[in-house]
Amino acid sequence: MKPLPRWRVAAALVVVAGLAVFGFKVVPIYIHNLQLQSFVGALTARSENLSQNDELLRSQVLDRARALDLPVQPGNVQVVRREGAVRIDVRYVVRVDLPGYTVDLHFYPGAGSR
């Protein structure tokens, strides 16, 4: 069996390093989004939150997003009430700067009570 040429080994190492950098930058953002989604789901599931005003619910979501270091602004949080139920939708964008490339990740966590 012939040994691999050095340029192929070097190319493989560059690809693996690039994937590692990408994962290091992007994976925490997705994890924080899942945590925010879980928080919003729990917030709408609690029956006592049906009687809270929209601004209080919005501020709770904003506080949690800030704690998770997510760029959620007050205008990104929509609270909708219908027939004794509440729905909270959050829409935000996270800009990720990678070496030689910038990507905007769009997130839409939301949940509603029944």
Backbone torsions as a table, in degrees:
resi	resn	phi	psi	omega
1	MET	NA	130.3	-178.3
2	LYS	-80.6	141.3	175.5
3	PRO	-70.4	150.5	179.2
4	LEU	-67.9	142.4	175.0
5	PRO	-62.1	149.1	-175.9
6	ARG	-61.9	-33.8	-178.4
7	TRP	-65.7	-32.0	178.3
8	ARG	-70.4	-39.2	177.2
9	VAL	-64.6	-44.0	179.6
10	ALA	-63.4	-42.3	179.1
11	ALA	-63.2	-41.3	178.6
12	ALA	-63.0	-40.6	179.2
13	LEU	-66.0	-37.1	177.7
14	VAL	-65.4	-42.1	179.2
15	VAL	-64.0	-46.0	180.0
16	VAL	-62.9	-42.0	178.6
17	ALA	-63.8	-40.5	177.8
18	GLY	-62.6	-42.5	177.5
19	LEU	-64.4	-36.8	178.8
20	ALA	-65.6	-43.7	178.3
21	VAL	-62.9	-45.1	178.6
22	PHE	-58.6	-48.4	179.5
23	GLY	-62.7	-40.6	-179.1
24	PHE	-62.8	-35.6	-179.2
25	LYS	-83.6	-37.3	-169.1
26	VAL	-94.7	-39.4	-175.2
27	VAL	-58.0	-44.2	178.5
28	PRO	-60.6	-33.6	179.2
29	ILE	-65.2	-43.6	178.5
30	TYR	-66.1	-38.0	177.9
31	ILE	-64.0	-43.8	178.6
32	HIS	-64.8	-36.3	176.1
33	ASN	-63.3	-41.8	177.4
34	LEU	-63.2	-37.8	177.3
35	GLN	-65.7	-39.6	176.5
36	LEU	-65.8	-41.5	177.1
37	GLN	-58.6	-44.1	179.4
38	SER	-63.9	-41.2	179.1
39	PHE	-63.1	-45.8	179.6
40	VAL	-63.1	-40.4	177.2
41	GLY	-61.6	-43.2	178.9
42	ALA	-68.0	-35.9	-179.6
43	LEU	-64.5	-41.9	-179.6
44	THR	-78.7	-19.4	-179.0
45	ALA	-78.3	-24.8	-178.9
46	ARG	-76.8	123.5	-175.8
47	SER	-64.9	-30.2	-179.7
48	GLU	-67.4	-19.4	178.8
49	ASN	-77.5	-13.6	176.8
50	LEU	-63.8	-29.8	-177.7
51	SER	-91.4	-8.8	178.7
52	GLN	-75.0	149.3	-179.5
53	ASN	-75.9	163.3	-175.0
54	ASP	-61.4	-39.4	-178.3
55	GLU	-64.7	-36.6	178.4
56	LEU	-67.4	-43.8	176.5
57	LEU	-61.9	-44.3	179.1
58	ARG	-60.1	-43.4	-178.7
59	SER	-67.1	-34.0	176.2
60	GLN	-64.5	-42.2	178.2
61	VAL	-65.3	-43.3	179.5
62	LEU	-63.5	-39.7	177.9
63	ASP	-63.0	-43.2	179.2
64	ARG	-65.5	-41.6	178.5
65	ALA	-63.2	-41.0	177.5
66	ARG	-62.4	-41.6	179.1
67	ALA	-63.4	-29.8	178.9
68	LEU	-90.3	2.4	179.3
69	ASP	61.5	41.7	177.2
70	LEU	-105.6	140.1	-174.8
71	PRO	-82.2	61.4	-179.8
72	VAL	-94.9	128.9	178.9
73	GLN	-106.2	160.8	-179.6
74	PRO	-53.5	-36.5	179.5
75	GLY	-71.1	-12.6	179.1
76	ASN	-84.1	-9.9	-176.1
77	VAL	-108.7	117.7	179.1
78	GLN	-111.1	129.0	176.6
79	VAL	-114.4	120.7	-177.7
80	VAL	-122.1	132.3	178.2
81	ARG	-115.4	134.1	177.1
82	ARG	-148.8	129.3	171.9
83	GLU	44.3	53.5	176.8
84	GLY	73.9	16.4	179.2
85	ALA	-127.6	155.8	177.7
86	VAL	-125.7	140.8	176.8
87	ARG	-127.7	133.7	177.5
88	ILE	-118.7	123.2	176.8
89	ASP	-119.4	135.7	179.1
90	VAL	-123.0	131.2	178.5
91	ARG	-128.2	123.8	179.0
92	TYR	-154.3	163.7	-177.8
93	VAL	-126.0	135.7	174.8
94	VAL	-115.0	122.7	177.2
95	ARG	-90.0	127.1	179.7
96	VAL	-115.2	121.3	177.2
97	ASP	-97.1	115.0	176.6
98	LEU	-108.6	159.7	178.0
99	PRO	-58.7	115.2	178.1
100	GLY	79.8	4.9	-176.3
101	TYR	-158.5	139.9	175.3
102	THR	-123.4	135.8	-179.4
103	VAL	-132.1	141.3	174.1
104	ASP	-101.7	120.8	177.9
105	LEU	-98.0	124.0	-178.6
106	HIS	-100.9	130.9	-178.7
107	PHE	-125.2	145.9	-177.7
108	TYR	-138.4	59.0	177.5
109	PRO	-70.7	145.7	178.7
110	GLY	-170.6	160.4	178.4
111	ALA	-161.8	160.1	178.7
112	GLY	-143.7	152.7	175.9
113	SER	-85.3	165.2	179.2
114	ARG	-112.5	NA	NA
